[in-house]
Amino acid sequence: MNEISNKILYHAYRAGAQEVIRHRNQLNSINVFPIADGDTGSNLSSLMHSILSESKLEKDVGNTMRSIADAAINGARGNSGIIFAQYLCGISIGLENGASIVSVHHYVEANKAAVDYAYDAVEDPTEGTMLTLIRIWSEALNRFIKKTSDFRELLSYAYGDIVEALAKTQYQLASLKKAAVVDAGAKGFVHFVDGFLRSLKGNHDFEIVNNLSHDHWEQVPQISIDHQEVVDLAFRYCAEAMLINMDIPLKDIKKELRVFGDSLIVAGNEHRMRVHIHTNQPVDFFEKLRSLGRITFQKVDDMVNQSSLVNERKYKIGLVTDSIADLPRSFIEDHQIQVVNLKILHKDDIYIDRITIDNKKAIGLLEEGDERATSSQPDKQAVILQLQTLQDYYDEIIVMTVSKALSGTFNVFQKAANEIEVYPKKITVIDSKQNSAAQGLLVMECAKFIEQGIPYDQIIEKMQILVSKSKILVSVKNLNAMIRSGRLSTKGGKIANLINLKPIVTLDSKGEGGLGGVAFSHEASLKKIKKKLIKINDTIGLKAYCVVHAQNFEAAKAYTEALQLALGMPPAYLEDVSSIVAIGAGDGAIAVGYITH
């Protein structure tokens, strides 16, 4: 067989994708380089699922491969995913001839060109990784084509070479040698070729894997963490984005972005571009991207958190919340709390709360034209993927969300949990009926229960009680944000501003917005909140309280000191609010969250 049809080639690529998905857990378990964050299998599976769900069998080989490459770019995640997507882009360009079949010689030449595409995408190519196996695969095809022109024989010979090369990756990188494992991305490539080859030989079942069920994944023991170390990462965040409508060539874009970090990969074509980087400046990085094109997708992973979860998991119970909860980062890190960052939408731009936008920028959005900024609930599939990843490490999971009366976040988590909860592992989603400071306090109390080793079911019972004893009181400095957000009518807002009316905003027992009082100045409203807290503390008693603010640190600090003096107890913390809360409450807002005895 010295040529194959468009249809056979298409199904071979799908078979390769399925083979990678089947080995997702295995690939995660050996993920050591560049950091041991246990997500290479998940990242590659994301790409492969996109190939299965988005690619189409077109009228000719070139268009079919273009469809596969575009799907790969859409689903690419992480170093290996984006490199593999760029490799497929190279293949698709090499096969653009309008033919309904592909000859063995043409396929070999396309692979040769694809190697350059893959290497060119990476700022600093590292050998001993997927890149190495892509190169060796192409070199083997070029060498063995002199021996045979039969597709199946040729690929079988070349497959033997990459299996040998995979074994050698264990000794090419220090981190792999220490962990005694091969490179996860490289192994993913071998699995892909294995599925591709077995399809050509007629040995692959064409089962369609279109969901993320654990049933389709090879179950393997989690890698022992005794041989792994927590590395001192130079860059905290792994940032990825998809751009369209780029104004400058890909090679020039790479020059513009290299100043923001390392592990830079720029992949794609003239229609769309995928970018990957490790950085400490996600806000600045994404601002630069917005100046280069339109961002249609963005994702940022906290590699410090991922590495801690994989290598230093402290508890058997995992705790998840959303970015509306205001908590000190140090507490989040110490207690390994997993935060799902919600999105902020403004005009055509999307921002990731707390990651790709800061409060200065968020407040600035309030002044930009007539279009107001809004928040969006998390994507269900992204939540499913995150919860499934956590199931690999935790026996049980507790999710504490922002009030479901304010956001659809609770419902998204509940639906995701219902789809993937597998006995005996439990996932419980709790509606905090709060937001911001009060939600943060509840998450803090839950984390302390987990730290104390209290059984799962008892923690759930305790948290339900604490939810009913929690409250937030917000003093807004001006009403502009509330007017723009639609919480206050324009007419009513103008009248209130005219008489300098300052409402104290709170949430009721159902988690719905309400009025906790009024005053005629920001200072007066803060005094009313303090007076209310003193009364509560003198009667039923305060278990804990905290203070948060929107770009008003000095005033919030002074207010915190006054509260501590009046209440005779220190706050749990003083923190900035999330950007979503800042947009809703406005510049200068100060809030107190509390839980009573």
ROBAVEX-378708 format. One record per residue (C-alpha): residue in one letter; chain; x, z, y. Coordinates in nm, 4 decimals. Example, Ala and Ser with C-alpha at 12.3 -4.5 7.8 and 13.67 -1.06 7.14 Angstrom:
<sites>
A|A|1.2300|0.7800|-0.4500
S|A|1.3670|0.7140|-0.1060
</sites>
This chain:
<sites>
M|A|0.0000|0.0000|0.0000
N|A|0.1988|-0.1271|0.2991
E|A|-0.0884|-0.1020|0.5463
I|A|-0.3881|0.1241|0.5951
S|A|-0.7210|0.0739|0.7638
N|A|-0.8401|0.2361|1.0803
K|A|-1.0923|0.4410|0.8823
I|A|-0.8390|0.5678|0.6275
L|A|-0.5982|0.6674|0.9049
Y|A|-0.8738|0.8520|1.0904
H|A|-0.9738|1.0549|0.7853
A|A|-0.6099|1.1299|0.7060
Y|A|-0.5653|1.2885|1.0484
R|A|-0.8831|1.4896|0.9976
A|A|-0.7567|1.6055|0.6592
G|A|-0.4319|1.7174|0.8201
A|A|-0.6291|1.9130|1.0785
Q|A|-0.8341|2.0844|0.8088
E|A|-0.5191|2.1851|0.6225
V|A|-0.3808|2.3627|0.9291
I|A|-0.7088|2.5481|0.9836
R|A|-0.7030|2.6691|0.6236
H|A|-0.3658|2.8317|0.6870
R|A|-0.4505|2.9907|1.0218
N|A|-0.3989|3.3504|0.9062
Q|A|-0.0724|3.2676|0.7358
L|A|0.0644|3.1008|1.0489
N|A|-0.0426|3.3940|1.2647
S|A|0.1263|3.6370|1.0292
I|A|0.4704|3.4725|1.0595
N|A|0.4547|3.4055|1.4343
V|A|0.7804|3.5484|1.5726
F|A|0.9228|3.2886|1.8142
P|A|0.9211|3.2779|2.1151
I|A|0.7391|3.6133|2.1007
A|A|0.5759|3.7931|1.8104
D|A|0.2207|3.7685|1.9422
G|A|0.0534|3.6486|1.6221
D|A|-0.1415|3.3574|1.7688
T|A|0.0300|3.0342|1.6594
G|A|-0.2225|2.9814|1.3807
S|A|-0.5130|3.0438|1.6162
N|A|-0.3668|2.8127|1.8805
L|A|-0.3072|2.5283|1.6362
S|A|-0.6515|2.5827|1.4831
S|A|-0.8058|2.5426|1.8278
L|A|-0.6422|2.2013|1.8589
M|A|-0.7423|2.0995|1.5068
H|A|-1.1043|2.2031|1.5624
S|A|-1.1097|1.9823|1.8707
I|A|-0.9860|1.6898|1.6615
L|A|-1.2594|1.7527|1.4045
S|A|-1.5406|1.7980|1.6546
E|A|-1.4456|1.5591|1.9369
S|A|-1.2511|1.2655|1.7931
K|A|-1.4356|0.9502|1.6867
L|A|-1.3729|0.6587|1.4563
E|A|-1.3472|0.3719|1.7029
K|A|-1.3404|-0.0050|1.6481
D|A|-0.9598|-0.0271|1.6240
V|A|-0.6598|0.1910|1.5425
G|A|-0.5443|0.2253|1.9029
N|A|-0.8765|0.3557|2.0320
T|A|-0.9208|0.5834|1.7320
M|A|-0.5780|0.7368|1.7900
R|A|-0.6535|0.7661|2.1606
S|A|-0.9691|0.9584|2.0709
I|A|-0.7690|1.1898|1.8442
A|A|-0.4986|1.2409|2.1082
D|A|-0.7528|1.3146|2.3825
A|A|-0.9271|1.5672|2.1585
A|A|-0.5909|1.7281|2.0819
I|A|-0.5066|1.7580|2.4518
N|A|-0.8463|1.9194|2.5129
G|A|-0.7984|2.1766|2.2391
A|A|-0.4249|2.2383|2.2715
R|A|-0.3204|2.6019|2.3063
G|A|0.0255|2.7574|2.3178
N|A|0.3713|2.6039|2.2832
S|A|0.3187|2.4442|1.9440
G|A|-0.0313|2.3206|2.0219
I|A|0.0688|2.1380|2.3380
I|A|0.3822|1.9933|2.1763
F|A|0.1753|1.8637|1.8849
A|A|-0.0838|1.7189|2.1231
Q|A|0.1898|1.5339|2.3111
Y|A|0.3251|1.4029|1.9802
L|A|-0.0198|1.2596|1.9047
C|A|-0.0319|1.1067|2.2541
G|A|0.2938|0.9301|2.1703
I|A|0.1515|0.8040|1.8403
S|A|-0.1600|0.6723|2.0143
I|A|0.0444|0.4828|2.2726
G|A|0.2608|0.3364|1.9972
L|A|-0.0454|0.2051|1.8126
E|A|-0.2243|0.0443|2.1085
N|A|-0.2509|-0.3123|1.9849
G|A|-0.6221|-0.3606|1.9155
A|A|-0.5698|-0.3968|1.5385
S|A|-0.8094|-0.2652|1.2752
I|A|-0.5206|-0.1870|1.0390
V|A|-0.1756|-0.0380|1.0847
S|A|0.1301|-0.1561|0.8950
V|A|0.3834|0.0868|0.7584
H|A|0.6534|-0.0522|0.9899
H|A|0.4289|-0.0184|1.2946
Y|A|0.3456|0.3405|1.2005
V|A|0.7133|0.4293|1.1622
E|A|0.7936|0.2817|1.5046
A|A|0.5048|0.4723|1.6633
N|A|0.6405|0.7968|1.5194
K|A|0.9839|0.7180|1.6560
A|A|0.8433|0.6735|2.0074
A|A|0.6306|0.9866|1.9707
V|A|0.9417|1.2007|1.9206
D|A|1.0586|1.1135|2.2716
Y|A|0.7150|1.1970|2.4103
A|A|0.7216|1.5386|2.2444
Y|A|1.0746|1.6224|2.3613
D|A|1.0150|1.4940|2.7147
A|A|0.7171|1.7260|2.7525
V|A|0.9343|2.0357|2.7106
E|A|1.1535|2.1608|2.9939
D|A|1.4055|2.3282|2.7604
P|A|1.3654|2.1971|2.4010
T|A|1.4576|2.4519|2.1344
E|A|1.5732|2.3399|1.7907
G|A|1.4485|2.5197|1.4822
T|A|1.0876|2.4761|1.5924
M|A|0.8074|2.2218|1.5514
L|A|1.0073|1.9837|1.7708
T|A|1.2853|1.9751|1.5127
L|A|1.0461|1.8910|1.2304
I|A|0.8774|1.6165|1.4330
R|A|1.2202|1.4613|1.4903
I|A|1.3298|1.4986|1.1265
W|A|0.9967|1.3541|1.0104
S|A|1.0555|1.0433|1.2204
E|A|1.4186|1.0135|1.1131
A|A|1.3160|1.0386|0.7477
L|A|1.0505|0.7711|0.7914
N|A|1.3086|0.5398|0.9491
R|A|1.5571|0.6080|0.6700
F|A|1.3197|0.5744|0.3741
I|A|1.1500|0.2601|0.5090
K|A|1.4610|0.0825|0.3815
K|A|1.3802|0.2108|0.0342
T|A|1.0047|0.1495|0.0184
S|A|0.7289|-0.0044|0.2272
D|A|0.4522|0.1737|0.0387
F|A|0.2779|0.4164|0.2717
R|A|0.2258|0.6901|0.0165
E|A|0.5759|0.6719|-0.1279
L|A|0.7339|0.6614|0.2166
L|A|0.5438|0.9638|0.3415
S|A|0.6149|1.1532|0.0190
Y|A|0.9898|1.0993|0.0587
A|A|0.9798|1.2038|0.4248
Y|A|0.7643|1.5048|0.3410
G|A|1.0404|1.6344|0.1169
D|A|1.2801|1.6235|0.4112
I|A|1.0593|1.8280|0.6412
V|A|0.9960|2.0874|0.3692
E|A|1.3739|2.1325|0.3446
A|A|1.4037|2.1398|0.7238
L|A|1.1310|2.4034|0.7442
A|A|1.3271|2.6361|0.5164
K|A|1.6305|2.6005|0.7434
T|A|1.4411|2.7108|1.0551
Q|A|1.4701|3.0681|0.9298
Y|A|1.8434|3.0506|1.0038
Q|A|1.8349|2.8503|1.3277
L|A|1.6839|3.1153|1.5537
A|A|1.7947|3.4784|1.5643
S|A|1.4404|3.6168|1.5812
L|A|1.3357|3.4184|1.2722
K|A|1.6453|3.5224|1.0809
K|A|1.5850|3.8884|1.1607
A|A|1.2208|3.8656|1.0529
A|A|1.3100|3.6554|0.7456
V|A|1.0392|3.3994|0.8194
V|A|1.0289|3.0295|0.9007
D|A|0.9008|2.9047|1.2355
A|A|0.5201|2.9212|1.2484
G|A|0.4771|2.6051|1.4561
A|A|0.7081|2.4105|1.2266
K|A|0.5153|2.5327|0.9232
G|A|0.1927|2.4254|1.0909
F|A|0.3343|2.0736|1.1222
V|A|0.4241|2.0742|0.7513
H|A|0.0699|2.1797|0.6606
F|A|-0.0663|1.8980|0.8755
V|A|0.1528|1.6372|0.7052
D|A|0.0582|1.7826|0.3666
G|A|-0.3130|1.7337|0.4357
F|A|-0.2495|1.3896|0.5851
L|A|-0.0489|1.2773|0.2810
R|A|-0.2891|1.4181|0.0226
S|A|-0.5714|1.2338|0.1956
L|A|-0.3844|0.9043|0.1582
K|A|-0.3277|0.9861|-0.2074
G|A|-0.6968|1.0622|-0.2538
N|A|-0.6335|1.4296|-0.3319
H|A|-0.8048|1.5832|-0.0293
D|A|-1.1663|1.6881|-0.0092
F|A|-1.3253|1.5799|0.3161
E|A|-1.5054|1.9044|0.3797
I|A|-1.5961|1.9251|0.7460
V|A|-1.4752|2.2480|0.9046
N|A|-1.6650|2.2647|1.2311
N|A|-1.6912|2.6383|1.2849
L|A|-1.4583|2.9341|1.3084
S|A|-1.5754|3.1194|0.9987
H|A|-1.3170|3.3304|0.8197
D|A|-1.4469|3.1759|0.4975
H|A|-1.2445|2.8612|0.5675
W|A|-0.9163|3.0427|0.6219
E|A|-0.6590|3.1321|0.3652
Q|A|-0.6534|3.5095|0.3417
V|A|-0.2960|3.6383|0.3410
P|A|-0.1533|3.9847|0.3919
Q|A|-0.0578|4.0665|0.7490
I|A|0.3166|4.0437|0.8013
S|A|0.5054|4.3707|0.7805
I|A|0.5973|4.4830|1.1290
D|A|0.8929|4.6965|1.0207
H|A|1.1336|4.4121|1.0856
Q|A|0.9894|4.3159|1.4202
E|A|1.0854|4.4566|1.7588
V|A|0.9016|4.4610|2.0876
V|A|1.1090|4.2383|2.3109
D|A|1.1607|4.2929|2.6816
L|A|0.9766|3.9872|2.8054
A|A|1.1092|3.8254|3.1218
F|A|0.7641|3.6789|3.1877
R|A|0.4366|3.8544|3.1206
Y|A|0.1808|3.5743|3.1224
C|A|0.1396|3.2626|2.9112
A|A|-0.0547|3.0283|3.1398
E|A|-0.2169|2.6996|3.0415
A|A|-0.4261|2.4462|3.2290
M|A|-0.5818|2.1031|3.2018
L|A|-0.5592|1.8772|3.5063
I|A|-0.7264|1.5495|3.5954
N|A|-0.7007|1.3287|3.9046
M|A|-0.3296|1.4007|3.9439
D|A|-0.1698|1.2698|4.2607
I|A|0.1872|1.2441|4.1285
P|A|0.3528|1.1371|3.7981
L|A|0.3980|1.3867|3.5153
K|A|0.7773|1.3972|3.5552
D|A|0.7426|1.4946|3.9211
I|A|0.4831|1.7576|3.8358
K|A|0.7363|1.9194|3.6044
K|A|0.9823|1.9490|3.8947
E|A|0.7151|2.1140|4.1095
L|A|0.6282|2.3725|3.8439
R|A|0.9608|2.4799|3.6966
V|A|1.0169|2.7390|3.9723
F|A|0.7282|2.9504|3.8423
G|A|0.8793|3.0541|3.5082
D|A|1.0104|2.9239|3.1767
S|A|0.8811|2.7587|2.8566
L|A|0.7341|2.4846|3.0747
I|A|0.5574|2.2039|2.8886
V|A|0.3819|1.9175|3.0669
A|A|0.1944|1.6913|2.8262
G|A|-0.0673|1.4202|2.8483
N|A|-0.1179|1.0804|3.0033
E|A|-0.2336|0.9207|3.3256
H|A|-0.5899|1.0418|3.2612
R|A|-0.5354|1.4085|3.1870
M|A|-0.2501|1.6542|3.1741
R|A|-0.1930|1.9771|2.9848
V|A|0.0451|2.2362|3.1288
H|A|0.1968|2.5433|2.9651
I|A|0.4302|2.7985|3.1233
H|A|0.5434|3.1603|3.0918
T|A|0.5217|3.3203|3.4348
N|A|0.4895|3.6384|3.6381
Q|A|0.3083|3.4551|3.9177
P|A|-0.0210|3.3243|3.7771
V|A|-0.1962|3.3304|4.1161
D|A|0.0757|3.1217|4.2842
F|A|0.1135|2.8949|3.9808
F|A|-0.2540|2.8001|3.9763
E|A|-0.2606|2.7545|4.3540
K|A|0.0159|2.4969|4.3111
L|A|-0.1783|2.3263|4.0309
R|A|-0.4834|2.2969|4.2561
S|A|-0.2698|2.1097|4.5064
L|A|-0.1648|1.8607|4.2354
G|A|-0.5003|1.7768|4.0786
R|A|-0.8322|1.9156|3.9639
I|A|-0.8181|2.1993|3.7122
T|A|-1.0794|2.1538|3.4397
F|A|-0.9533|2.4262|3.2060
Q|A|-0.7370|2.7332|3.2450
K|A|-0.6285|3.0129|3.0161
V|A|-0.3881|3.3004|3.0684
D|A|-0.2718|3.5338|2.7910
D|A|-0.0996|3.8648|2.8542
M|A|0.2008|3.8377|2.6221
V|A|0.2976|4.2026|2.6714
N|A|-0.0465|4.3042|2.5480
Q|A|-0.0338|4.0579|2.2576
S|A|0.3096|4.1750|2.1478
S|A|0.2006|4.5387|2.1688
L|A|-0.1095|4.4690|1.9592
V|A|0.0812|4.2847|1.6879
N|A|0.3850|4.5109|1.6692
E|A|0.2792|4.8541|1.7952
R|A|-0.0903|4.8944|1.7206
K|A|-0.1710|5.2619|1.7774
Y|A|-0.5256|5.3045|1.6521
K|A|-0.7602|5.1840|1.3806
I|A|-1.0403|5.1350|1.6336
G|A|-1.0091|4.8562|1.8896
L|A|-1.1577|4.8890|2.2380
V|A|-1.2700|4.5887|2.4440
T|A|-1.4130|4.5647|2.7941
D|A|-1.4565|4.3025|3.0641
S|A|-1.2654|4.2660|3.3892
I|A|-1.5446|4.4224|3.5968
A|A|-1.4299|4.7646|3.4725
D|A|-1.1861|4.9130|3.7243
L|A|-0.9030|5.0931|3.5456
P|A|-0.5310|5.1467|3.6082
R|A|-0.3219|4.8856|3.4299
S|A|-0.0950|5.1620|3.2966
F|A|-0.3900|5.3249|3.1176
I|A|-0.5066|4.9900|2.9803
E|A|-0.1597|4.9223|2.8407
D|A|-0.1030|5.2732|2.7024
H|A|-0.4345|5.2666|2.5155
Q|A|-0.4162|4.8974|2.4179
I|A|-0.7539|4.8183|2.5720
Q|A|-0.8405|4.4504|2.5391
V|A|-0.9833|4.3037|2.8600
V|A|-1.1915|3.9858|2.8669
N|A|-1.1449|3.8386|3.2126
L|A|-1.4574|3.6830|3.3601
K|A|-1.4530|3.3717|3.5784
I|A|-1.5170|3.3193|3.9492
L|A|-1.6680|2.9863|4.0525
H|A|-1.6306|2.8470|4.4034
K|A|-1.7058|2.4855|4.4858
D|A|-1.5108|2.2852|4.2226
D|A|-1.2598|2.5617|4.1554
I|A|-1.2573|2.8172|3.8751
Y|A|-1.0580|3.1398|3.8930
I|A|-0.9842|3.3979|3.6241
D|A|-1.0732|3.7429|3.7538
R|A|-0.7668|3.9657|3.8109
I|A|-0.5310|3.6942|3.6817
T|A|-0.5409|3.3703|3.8814
I|A|-0.6983|3.5210|4.1917
D|A|-0.6219|3.8341|4.3918
N|A|-0.8506|4.0236|4.6268
K|A|-0.6987|3.8723|4.9395
K|A|-0.7888|3.5260|4.8109
A|A|-1.1269|3.6469|4.6843
I|A|-1.2245|3.7908|5.0216
G|A|-1.1045|3.4670|5.1808
L|A|-1.3541|3.2716|4.9704
L|A|-1.6326|3.4567|5.1512
E|A|-1.5300|3.2893|5.4743
E|A|-1.4977|2.9346|5.3363
G|A|-1.7995|2.7290|5.4394
D|A|-2.1553|2.7788|5.3228
E|A|-2.1035|2.7701|4.9468
R|A|-2.0850|3.1175|4.7994
A|A|-1.8572|3.2264|4.5196
T|A|-2.0268|3.3306|4.1958
S|A|-1.9160|3.4846|3.8685
S|A|-1.9808|3.3527|3.5194
Q|A|-2.0185|3.5220|3.1841
P|A|-1.7510|3.4571|2.9202
D|A|-1.7722|3.1609|2.6839
K|A|-1.9186|3.2677|2.3493
Q|A|-1.6694|3.0719|2.1395
A|A|-1.3799|3.2292|2.3308
V|A|-1.5289|3.5736|2.2678
I|A|-1.5739|3.4930|1.8987
L|A|-1.2119|3.3857|1.8720
Q|A|-1.0889|3.6999|2.0472
L|A|-1.3012|3.9325|1.8344
Q|A|-1.1916|3.7570|1.5156
T|A|-0.8295|3.8009|1.6188
L|A|-0.8898|4.1720|1.6781
Q|A|-1.0552|4.1998|1.3361
D|A|-0.7175|4.1072|1.1893
Y|A|-0.5722|4.4278|1.3345
Y|A|-0.8565|4.6796|1.3638
D|A|-1.0964|4.8328|1.1134
E|A|-1.3690|4.8733|1.3772
I|A|-1.4238|4.7506|1.7328
I|A|-1.6116|4.8971|2.0291
V|A|-1.7060|4.6728|2.3217
M|A|-1.8095|4.8300|2.6538
T|A|-1.9567|4.5732|2.8946
V|A|-2.0779|4.5579|3.2518
S|A|-2.4496|4.6334|3.2887
K|A|-2.6546|4.3683|3.1109
A|A|-2.8999|4.3833|3.4017
L|A|-2.6242|4.2411|3.6228
S|A|-2.4576|3.9934|3.3883
G|A|-2.5058|3.8001|3.0657
T|A|-2.1744|3.9370|2.9366
F|A|-2.3392|4.1973|2.7106
N|A|-2.5586|3.9336|2.5448
V|A|-2.2608|3.7024|2.4876
F|A|-2.0671|3.9795|2.3139
Q|A|-2.3704|4.0877|2.1122
K|A|-2.4370|3.7345|1.9871
A|A|-2.0698|3.6839|1.9048
A|A|-2.0560|4.0139|1.7164
N|A|-2.3696|3.9290|1.5187
E|A|-2.2139|3.6000|1.4089
I|A|-1.8801|3.7340|1.2878
E|A|-1.9288|4.0989|1.1895
V|A|-1.8240|4.1269|0.8263
Y|A|-1.8719|4.4459|0.6210
P|A|-1.6993|4.6919|0.6138
K|A|-1.5594|4.6100|0.9585
K|A|-1.7947|4.7037|1.2411
I|A|-1.8397|4.5740|1.5948
T|A|-2.0580|4.7754|1.8317
V|A|-2.1406|4.6405|2.1776
I|A|-2.2429|4.9059|2.4312
D|A|-2.4193|4.8325|2.7588
S|A|-2.2479|5.0590|3.0130
K|A|-2.5441|5.0128|3.2518
Q|A|-2.2729|5.0396|3.5162
N|A|-2.0013|4.8327|3.6776
S|A|-1.6713|4.8763|3.8594
A|A|-1.5614|5.2412|3.8883
A|A|-1.8306|5.3931|3.6646
Q|A|-1.7760|5.1332|3.3936
G|A|-1.4022|5.1991|3.4115
L|A|-1.4552|5.5735|3.3682
L|A|-1.6709|5.5139|3.0605
V|A|-1.4039|5.2906|2.9072
M|A|-1.1455|5.5602|2.9826
E|A|-1.3520|5.8272|2.8060
C|A|-1.4013|5.5993|2.5059
A|A|-1.0270|5.5351|2.4876
K|A|-0.9611|5.9093|2.4883
F|A|-1.2056|5.9603|2.2005
I|A|-1.0225|5.6924|2.0021
E|A|-0.6884|5.8543|2.0841
Q|A|-0.8205|6.1898|1.9597
G|A|-0.9071|6.0346|1.6233
I|A|-1.2812|6.0980|1.6492
P|A|-1.4733|5.8973|1.3833
Y|A|-1.6218|5.5655|1.4915
D|A|-1.9905|5.6552|1.4564
Q|A|-1.9415|5.9787|1.6504
I|A|-1.7709|5.7903|1.9322
I|A|-2.0691|5.5544|1.9564
E|A|-2.3061|5.8523|1.9822
K|A|-2.0913|6.0238|2.2447
M|A|-2.0638|5.7082|2.4535
Q|A|-2.4391|5.6524|2.4551
I|A|-2.4777|6.0029|2.5985
L|A|-2.2061|5.9486|2.8600
V|A|-2.3657|5.6206|2.9705
S|A|-2.6764|5.8172|3.0708
K|A|-2.4602|6.0608|3.2688
S|A|-2.2608|5.8003|3.4641
K|A|-2.3174|5.6663|3.8152
I|A|-2.1600|5.4598|4.0917
L|A|-2.2053|5.4945|4.4681
V|A|-2.0741|5.2180|4.6946
S|A|-2.0144|5.2312|5.0682
V|A|-1.9882|4.8810|5.2153
K|A|-1.8002|4.8280|5.5399
N|A|-2.0166|4.5327|5.6430
L|A|-2.3103|4.3425|5.4979
N|A|-2.1644|3.9913|5.5099
A|A|-2.0749|3.9837|5.1403
M|A|-2.4180|4.1102|5.0365
I|A|-2.5855|3.8461|5.2527
R|A|-2.3699|3.5649|5.1136
S|A|-2.4193|3.6845|4.7556
G|A|-2.7965|3.6750|4.7975
R|A|-2.8412|4.0492|4.7367
L|A|-2.9665|4.0832|5.0929
S|A|-3.1735|3.8218|5.2774
T|A|-3.0129|3.6513|5.5745
K|A|-3.2872|3.7771|5.8055
G|A|-3.2741|4.1313|5.6728
G|A|-2.8970|4.1286|5.6853
K|A|-2.8902|4.0220|6.0486
I|A|-3.1307|4.2994|6.1443
A|A|-2.9285|4.5562|5.9482
N|A|-2.6058|4.4372|6.1089
L|A|-2.7683|4.4519|6.4515
I|A|-2.8488|4.8221|6.4139
N|A|-2.5243|4.8847|6.2183
L|A|-2.7131|4.9935|5.9055
K|A|-2.4879|5.0707|5.6071
P|A|-2.6709|5.1057|5.2739
I|A|-2.5210|5.3090|4.9909
V|A|-2.5479|5.0812|4.6887
T|A|-2.5936|5.2190|4.3368
L|A|-2.7306|5.1269|3.9932
D|A|-3.0382|5.2888|3.8403
S|A|-3.0881|5.4154|3.4847
K|A|-3.1531|5.0595|3.3640
G|A|-2.8342|4.9298|3.5226
E|A|-3.0171|4.7441|3.7975
G|A|-2.9062|4.7441|4.1599
G|A|-3.0684|4.9962|4.3888
L|A|-3.0376|5.1945|4.7090
G|A|-2.8649|5.5323|4.7007
G|A|-2.9118|5.6082|5.0691
V|A|-2.8472|5.4645|5.4139
A|A|-2.6230|5.5483|5.7078
F|A|-2.5326|5.3973|6.0411
S|A|-2.1597|5.3641|5.9850
H|A|-1.9125|5.3203|5.7020
E|A|-1.7728|5.6662|5.7697
A|A|-2.1180|5.8233|5.7691
S|A|-2.2046|5.6639|5.4346
L|A|-1.8814|5.7992|5.2844
K|A|-1.9719|6.1465|5.4111
K|A|-2.3141|6.1172|5.2481
I|A|-2.1528|6.0213|4.9173
K|A|-1.9165|6.3192|4.9414
K|A|-2.2048|6.5531|5.0165
K|A|-2.3957|6.4205|4.7160
L|A|-2.0936|6.4691|4.4888
I|A|-2.0461|6.8269|4.6094
K|A|-2.4098|6.9044|4.5286
I|A|-2.3811|6.7496|4.1811
N|A|-2.0608|6.9392|4.1106
D|A|-2.2167|7.2677|4.2238
T|A|-2.5224|7.2207|4.0012
I|A|-2.4623|7.0316|3.6767
G|A|-2.0896|6.9740|3.7275
L|A|-1.8676|6.6663|3.7349
K|A|-1.6844|6.5728|3.4163
A|A|-1.4739|6.3079|3.5923
Y|A|-1.4726|6.0834|3.8974
C|A|-1.2643|5.8003|4.0398
V|A|-1.2338|5.6072|4.3646
V|A|-1.1973|5.2303|4.4002
H|A|-1.1683|5.0029|4.7012
A|A|-1.1619|4.6406|4.8167
Q|A|-0.8449|4.5931|5.0218
N|A|-0.8822|4.9315|5.1915
F|A|-0.6123|5.1442|5.0312
E|A|-0.5254|5.3768|5.3204
A|A|-0.8877|5.4693|5.3883
A|A|-0.9570|5.5076|5.0150
K|A|-0.6515|5.7301|4.9741
A|A|-0.7590|5.9541|5.2622
Y|A|-1.1115|5.9697|5.1195
T|A|-0.9762|6.0591|4.7761
E|A|-0.7776|6.3468|4.9256
A|A|-1.0896|6.4712|5.1046
L|A|-1.2915|6.4545|4.7815
Q|A|-1.0253|6.6400|4.5869
L|A|-1.0241|6.9173|4.8454
A|A|-1.4044|6.9405|4.8516
L|A|-1.4565|6.9217|4.4749
G|A|-1.1569|7.1228|4.3641
M|A|-1.0568|6.8596|4.1094
P|A|-0.8420|6.5447|4.1272
P|A|-0.9834|6.1980|4.0629
A|A|-0.9108|6.0257|3.7343
Y|A|-0.7568|5.7459|3.9412
L|A|-0.7576|5.5479|4.2653
E|A|-0.7674|5.1727|4.2054
D|A|-0.8385|4.8291|4.3487
V|A|-1.1670|4.6709|4.2457
S|A|-1.1793|4.3450|4.0540
S|A|-1.2031|4.0247|4.2550
I|A|-1.5599|3.9741|4.1329
V|A|-1.6606|4.3146|4.2699
A|A|-1.4670|4.2480|4.5919
I|A|-1.6684|3.9311|4.6493
G|A|-1.9944|4.1197|4.5961
A|A|-1.9104|4.4348|4.7935
G|A|-1.7017|4.2785|5.0674
D|A|-1.3783|4.3590|5.2440
G|A|-1.3155|4.7305|5.2975
A|A|-1.5769|4.8635|5.0540
I|A|-1.5086|5.2006|4.8913
A|A|-1.6887|5.3254|4.5801
V|A|-1.6971|5.6399|4.3709
G|A|-1.7749|5.6351|4.0009
Y|A|-1.8541|5.9583|3.8215
I|A|-1.9720|6.1148|3.4959
T|A|-2.1542|6.4485|3.4912
H|A|-2.1397|6.7252|3.2307
</sites>
